[in-house]
Amino acid sequence: MFNMPIGFNAAPPAWEPPLAGSTIREAVHSLLSTTPAVMTLAGERVYFGDAPQADPKPFVTFALTGSEPRLNLCGPSRGRRARVAVWCVADVEADAAALAAGIYDRLSKFRGYVGSVYVFACVPDDEADVPVRVGAGTDESRYQVSLDFTVGYLAD
C-alpha cells in the first residue's frame, strides 16, 4: 500500500517504440516516425528533404535548417543547437492539422535519449498553415502545416 505511486507517477507510462539515432538527423527522424499521429496517418512516410512525387499523402518531411556549437566559459562544449523545420502535407486540411498537433505535442515535450543523442531541450519557434494549389486552373489544393523547432542536444 505504501509503495503505490502518487501524483504525476500514478499512471504507468504508455508504451513507446524504441528510439534510435547517432546523429541529430537520425534522432529527429526517429522521433517523428514514432509519433502516434504520424504512425496513424502517415505510416512510414517520414522523409528528410523531399518526398517522392508519387507518394500518397499524408506524409511528413523535415530538414535541418541550421546547427551551431554551444559554448561555455571554457570554450566549445559537446552541446549543440539545431534548427529543425517540419512540414506536414495532406490532401485534407484536417489531416495536416492532426499531424502537426501530434508532432508539436511529441517534440515540445520530449527530453531524453534518442539512440546516443541526448535531447535536453526542444523549443517550438514557429508554425504556419500553407495551402498550396496542385495545378494551374484547378481548385485542387493540398495542405501543409510548417513547424519550426530549436533543438538543444548532446552527441558523441
C-alpha positions, 0 to 999 in steps of 0.5 A: 500500500505504501509503495503505490505511486502518487501524483504525476507517477500514478499512471504507468507510462504508455508504451513507446517504440524504441528510439534510435539515432547517432546523429541529430538527423537520425534522432529527429527522424526517429522521433517523428516516425514514432509519433502516434499521429504520424504512425496513424496517418502517415505510416512510414512516410517520414522523409528528410528533404523531399518526398517522392512525387508519387507518394500518397499523402499524408506524409511528413518531411523535415530538414535541418535548417541550421546547427551551431556549437554551444559554448561555455566559459571554457570554450566549445562544449559537446552541446549543440543547437539545431534548427529543425523545420517540419512540414506536414502535407495532406490532401485534407486540411484536417489531416495536416492539422492532426499531424502537426498537433501530434508532432508539436505535442511529441517534440515540445515535450520530449527530453531524453535519449534518442539512440546516443543523442541526448535531447535536453531541450526542444523549443517550438519557434514557429508554425504556419498553415500553407495551402498550396494549389496542385495545378494551374486552373484547378481548385485542387489544393493540398495542405501543409502545416510548417513547424519550426523547432530549436533543438538543444542536444548532446552527441558523441 
